[in-house]
Amino acid sequence: MRSGLREWMSGHVRITVRGKRFERFLNMAIRQGIRVWNIRRVGTETCSCDLLVQDFFRLRPLLKETGCRVHVQKREGLPFFLLSMRRRAGFYTGVALFCFGLYMLSSFVWQVEVVGTKKLHPQTVAKAAAQLGIKEGVWKVKLSEPGQIQQEMLKLIPQASWIGVSIQGTKAVIQVVEKEEPEKPVPLGPRHLVAKKRAVVHTVLPEVGKKMVSVHQVVDKGQLLISGIIGNEERQRAVAAKGTVKGEVWYISEVSVPTARVHYELTGDKQQLQYLLVGPYALQIWPWKVEPFVHAETFEVRKAPKIADYSLPLGWKTVTHVETKAVKRELSMEEAVALGKQTAREDILRKAGGDAVIHDEKVLHVKRENGKVYLSIHFSVIEEITQEQPIVTLPQPSAPVP
């Protein structure tokens, strides 16, 4: 009965037997206990078969007796594999060293990633982890048990309710769940809400306090809008006035726009640089010498092999530099005016506040001079006009007339 493992361990060869009496040769070999398999007739006086290496050296007497000749076609098995390794010792040594180096590199932590933080800064968590030994370049064998690390990190970061630590290949992932504490309301002292600039009242929505103005009323800077004094003349008390008062405010914006604009266009020329990534290091492989473009846009693509959820410490990076050239263009009058309006709008909304809305705009003056277009634009903006004014003393009720 054949055994594939035994045949491979002992080594076997495939031979071609030539001669008029090759059939007698095979019968004599089988009678002497030589294991022969895969017998095939190739020609009228030729056949091929497989046999063990140790049996091959027992064929000499049989060949002399039958007058046949043999030729070895194929060699397979462990002895021939070891022989080929000996002949190519440098190649197999390099493969072994590469595998050993890959194993050693995968035994270190090359990246620390912090996820789940909201109020905590990730760098704070990374520093706490570094105190416990979790940092780039640390040998994973020296790390403590994940449960112990989690307990120690909770002591260092009291703002976290739970911290999970997992090692995924060469990357350490720290999952943070922060404590959710209700925000404590800031106590407000007694105050009025007054106008911070001259405006026409557009909307009045008092929440706490007494409304002192009406819609379409013109108010000056410092005028009382919502009073923090509530009650009647006999019984009064001061509260923190709260509410929303929006008004229509006017601005005049002066803008200058250069008519000569420079922008960059792609030329179609590009350079690709190939890097071998080993841990946190990048080794440039090709090309060796590069002449950089004067102006270029850069794109980067990284590829890192993974086995399941484990990332290997080796990877490949391709950096592409695409050449650009400066193109000068002269703006028309209409384009310059449109650009000036857009710039003025952004500036006005930035000054007025995030919830401001431009109600109306009008170009007062336009002129072109010395390569620039000068604009004067009038804006009408609806914005919040309230500001706080503390109540220092509560007014005393007037004494009754006798």
C-alpha positions in Angstrom: 0.0 0.0 0.0 1.4 3.4 -1.0 2.2 6.1 1.5 2.5 9.6 0.1 4.3 10.9 3.2 6.8 8.1 3.2 7.5 8.6 -0.5 8.1 12.3 0.1 10.3 11.8 3.1 12.4 9.1 1.5 12.5 10.8 -1.9 11.4 9.3 -5.2 12.4 9.6 -8.9 10.6 9.2 -12.2 12.7 7.2 -14.7 12.4 6.2 -18.4 13.4 2.6 -19.2 14.6 1.9 -22.8 15.2 -1.6 -24.2 13.6 -4.5 -26.0 13.2 -6.4 -22.7 11.9 -3.6 -20.5 8.9 -5.7 -19.5 11.1 -8.4 -18.2 13.1 -5.7 -16.4 9.9 -4.5 -14.6 8.8 -8.1 -13.6 12.3 -8.8 -12.2 12.3 -5.6 -10.2 8.8 -6.3 -8.7 9.9 -9.9 -7.8 12.9 -8.5 -5.9 10.6 -6.3 -3.8 11.2 -3.0 -5.5 8.2 -0.8 -5.2 7.2 0.5 -8.7 4.2 2.7 -9.5 2.8 4.9 -12.2 4.0 2.5 -14.9 3.2 3.9 -18.4 4.2 2.6 -21.9 5.7 5.5 -23.8 6.8 3.7 -27.0 7.4 0.2 -28.4 10.6 -0.2 -26.4 10.2 2.5 -23.8 8.2 2.9 -20.5 8.2 5.3 -17.5 7.7 4.6 -13.8 8.3 6.0 -10.3 10.3 4.3 -7.5 12.0 5.2 -4.3 15.5 6.7 -4.3 16.8 3.8 -2.2 15.4 1.3 -4.7 17.0 3.1 -7.7 20.5 1.9 -6.7 19.3 -1.7 -6.8 18.5 -1.6 -10.5 22.1 -2.0 -11.8 22.2 -5.9 -11.8 18.8 -5.9 -13.5 19.8 -3.5 -16.2 22.9 -5.6 -17.0 20.8 -8.8 -17.3 18.1 -7.3 -19.5 20.3 -4.9 -21.5 18.0 -1.9 -20.7 19.0 1.7 -20.0 17.4 4.2 -17.6 17.1 8.0 -17.6 16.0 10.0 -14.6 13.2 12.5 -15.6 12.1 14.0 -12.3 13.3 14.1 -8.7 10.9 14.8 -5.8 11.0 14.6 -2.0 12.8 15.8 1.1 16.3 14.8 0.2 16.2 16.7 -3.1 14.6 19.7 -1.4 17.4 19.9 1.2 19.9 19.6 -1.7 18.4 22.5 -3.5 18.5 24.5 -0.3 22.1 23.8 0.1 22.8 25.0 -3.5 20.8 28.2 -2.9 21.8 28.8 0.6 21.9 32.6 0.2 18.4 32.8 -1.1 16.9 30.7 1.6 18.9 32.4 4.3 17.5 35.7 3.0 14.0 34.4 3.2 14.6 33.1 6.7 16.0 36.5 7.8 13.1 38.3 6.2 10.6 36.2 8.0 12.5 36.6 11.3 12.7 40.4 10.8 8.9 40.5 9.9 8.2 38.6 13.1 10.4 40.9 15.2 8.8 44.0 13.7 5.3 42.6 14.4 6.3 42.1 18.0 6.5 45.9 18.6 3.8 48.6 18.9 4.3 51.1 16.1 1.1 53.1 16.4 -1.1 54.3 19.3 -4.6 55.3 18.4 -7.1 57.0 20.8 -10.8 56.9 19.9 -14.0 57.9 21.6 -12.8 61.2 23.2 -15.1 64.2 23.2 -13.9 66.7 25.8 -10.7 65.0 26.6 -7.8 65.8 24.3 -6.4 62.6 22.7 -2.8 63.7 23.6 -3.8 63.6 27.3 -4.9 60.0 27.0 -1.7 59.1 25.0 0.5 60.6 27.7 -1.2 58.6 30.3 -0.8 55.4 28.3 2.9 56.2 27.8 3.3 56.3 31.5 2.0 52.7 31.6 4.3 51.6 28.8 2.0 51.9 25.8 3.9 53.9 23.3 5.5 53.6 19.9 8.4 51.2 19.8 7.6 49.2 22.9 7.9 45.4 22.8 4.4 43.9 23.2 5.8 41.2 25.5 6.7 43.9 28.1 3.1 45.2 28.3 1.0 44.3 31.3 -2.4 42.6 31.1 -5.1 44.7 29.4 -7.3 44.6 32.5 -4.5 45.9 34.7 -3.7 48.7 32.2 -7.3 49.7 32.1 -7.5 50.0 35.9 -4.3 52.1 36.0 -5.5 54.4 33.3 -8.8 55.0 35.0 -6.8 56.2 38.0 -4.7 58.6 35.8 -7.8 59.9 33.9 -10.7 60.4 36.3 -12.8 62.1 33.6 -13.3 58.7 31.9 -15.9 56.1 33.1 -14.4 53.3 31.1 -11.2 52.7 29.1 -10.5 49.7 26.8 -7.1 48.7 25.6 -6.6 46.3 22.7 -3.6 45.3 20.6 -4.4 44.9 16.9 -1.2 43.7 15.2 1.3 46.6 15.6 -1.4 49.1 16.6 -2.6 49.8 20.2 -6.2 51.0 20.2 -7.4 52.9 23.3 -11.2 53.2 23.5 -12.4 55.9 25.9 -15.9 56.5 27.3 -16.1 59.8 29.1 -18.2 60.6 32.1 -21.4 62.5 31.2 -21.8 65.1 33.9 -24.8 67.5 33.7 -23.8 71.0 33.0 -24.4 73.2 36.0 -26.2 76.4 35.1 -24.2 79.5 35.7 -26.1 81.7 38.2 -26.9 85.1 36.7 -27.0 88.2 38.7 -29.7 90.9 38.3 -29.3 92.7 35.0 -30.9 94.7 32.2 -30.6 94.1 28.5 -29.6 97.3 26.7 -28.9 98.2 23.1 -25.2 97.8 22.0 -25.6 99.9 18.9 -28.1 102.3 17.2 -30.8 100.3 15.3 -34.4 100.0 14.4 -36.1 97.3 16.4 -37.2 94.4 14.2 -38.1 91.7 16.8 -38.7 91.7 20.5 -39.0 88.3 22.4 -38.7 88.8 26.2 -38.4 85.7 28.3 -37.6 87.2 31.7 -38.1 90.8 32.5 -40.2 93.7 31.2 -40.3 94.8 27.6 -39.4 98.5 27.2 -39.4 99.0 23.4 -41.6 98.1 20.5 -41.1 97.0 16.9 -40.1 99.7 14.4 -38.8 101.9 17.2 -35.4 103.6 16.8 -33.1 102.9 19.7 -29.7 104.4 20.5 -26.7 102.7 22.0 -27.2 102.0 25.8 -31.0 102.4 25.6 -33.0 100.0 27.9 -34.6 97.1 25.9 -35.7 94.6 28.5 -35.7 95.7 32.1 -34.6 93.5 34.9 -36.9 95.3 37.4 -40.3 93.6 37.8 -43.3 94.3 40.0 -45.2 97.5 40.9 -44.2 100.7 42.6 -44.7 99.2 46.1 -43.1 95.8 45.6 -40.2 95.5 43.2 -37.4 93.0 42.7 -34.4 92.6 40.4 -34.1 89.6 38.1 -31.7 88.6 35.3 -33.4 89.9 32.2 -33.4 87.4 29.4 -34.7 87.5 25.9 -34.0 88.3 22.2 -34.1 91.7 20.6 -33.1 92.0 16.9 -32.7 95.2 15.1 -31.9 96.6 11.7 -28.4 98.0 11.7 -26.7 99.9 8.8 -23.1 99.5 7.7 -21.0 101.1 4.9 -18.3 98.8 3.6 -15.3 100.0 1.6 -13.7 97.2 -0.6 -10.9 97.2 -3.1 -10.5 94.2 -5.5 -7.3 93.7 -7.7 -8.3 93.0 -11.3 -5.2 90.9 -12.0 -5.8 87.4 -10.5 -3.4 84.5 -10.4 -4.5 80.9 -10.2 -2.7 77.6 -10.8 -3.6 75.0 -13.5 -2.4 71.5 -14.0 0.2 71.0 -16.7 -0.2 67.2 -17.0 3.3 66.4 -15.8 3.7 64.3 -12.7 6.2 62.4 -10.6 5.6 59.3 -8.6 7.7 58.4 -5.6 7.6 54.9 -4.1 8.3 54.3 -0.5 8.6 51.1 1.6 7.0 51.6 5.0 8.7 49.8 7.9 6.9 50.6 11.1 6.9 54.5 11.4 9.8 54.8 8.9 9.5 55.4 5.1 12.4 54.3 2.8 12.3 55.8 -0.7 12.7 52.9 -3.2 12.2 54.6 -6.6 13.3 56.9 -8.1 16.6 57.7 -6.5 16.9 61.2 -7.7 14.0 63.6 -8.3 14.0 67.1 -9.6 11.1 68.9 -7.8 8.6 71.0 -9.6 8.5 74.7 -8.9 4.8 74.5 -8.1 3.0 71.2 -7.5 0.1 69.5 -5.8 0.9 66.4 -3.7 -1.3 63.3 -3.3 -0.4 60.4 -1.0 -1.7 56.8 -1.1 -0.8 54.3 1.6 -1.3 50.5 1.4 -0.7 48.3 4.5 -1.5 44.6 4.4 -3.8 43.2 7.1 -4.4 39.7 8.4 -7.9 39.7 9.8 -7.9 42.7 12.2 -4.1 42.7 12.6 -2.1 45.3 10.6 1.4 44.2 9.6 4.4 46.6 10.2 5.2 46.7 6.5 3.5 48.7 3.9 3.8 50.7 0.7 3.4 54.4 0.1 3.0 56.2 -3.3 3.5 60.0 -3.3 2.4 61.7 -6.5 3.5 65.3 -7.4 1.4 66.9 -10.1 3.0 70.0 -11.6 1.0 73.2 -11.7 1.7 76.5 -13.5 0.6 80.1 -12.5 -1.9 81.6 -15.0 -2.6 85.4 -14.8 -6.1 86.5 -15.7 -7.6 90.0 -15.9 -11.0 90.3 -14.3 -13.8 92.2 -16.0 -15.6 95.0 -14.3 -18.7 92.8 -13.6 -16.5 90.0 -12.1 -14.6 92.4 -9.9 -17.8 94.0 -8.6 -19.3 90.5 -7.9 -16.1 89.5 -6.0 -16.1 92.7 -4.0 -19.7 92.2 -3.0 -19.0 88.7 -1.8 -16.0 89.8 0.2 -18.0 92.7 1.8 -20.9 90.3 2.7 -18.5 87.9 4.4 -16.8 90.7 6.4 -20.1 92.3 7.4 -21.6 89.0 8.6 -18.4 88.2 10.6 -18.7 91.6 12.4 -22.5 91.3 13.0 -22.5 87.8 14.4 -23.3 84.2 13.4 -27.1 84.7 13.3 -27.1 87.9 11.4 -28.9 88.2 8.1 -28.4 90.8 5.4 -31.7 92.5 4.7 -30.7 94.8 1.9 -27.6 96.0 0.1 -26.8 98.9 -2.3 -23.7 99.8 -4.2 -23.1 103.5 -3.5 -19.9 104.1 -5.6 -17.7 102.1 -8.0 -14.5 103.2 -9.7 -11.5 101.5 -11.4 -8.1 102.9 -10.8 -4.4 101.6 -10.7 -5.4 98.0 -11.5 -8.0 97.9 -8.7 -11.8 98.3 -8.5 -13.0 100.3 -5.5 -16.5 99.8 -4.1 -18.6 101.5 -1.5 -21.6 99.3 -0.4 -24.4 100.1 2.0 -25.8 97.1 4.0 -28.9 96.8 6.1 -28.4 93.9 8.5 -30.9 92.2 10.9 -28.8 91.2 14.0 -29.0 90.7 17.8 -28.5 94.1 19.4 -28.7 93.3 23.1 -25.9 93.4 25.7 -26.0 92.9 29.5 -26.0 95.7 32.0 -25.7 94.8 35.7 -28.3 96.2 38.2 -26.2 97.8 41.0 -29.0 99.1 43.3 -32.7 98.5 43.3 -34.6 101.8 42.9 -36.5 102.8 46.1 -40.3 103.5 45.8 -41.2 107.1 46.1 -42.7 108.3 49.5 -46.4 109.1 49.5 -47.3 112.8 49.4 -49.0 113.8 52.8 
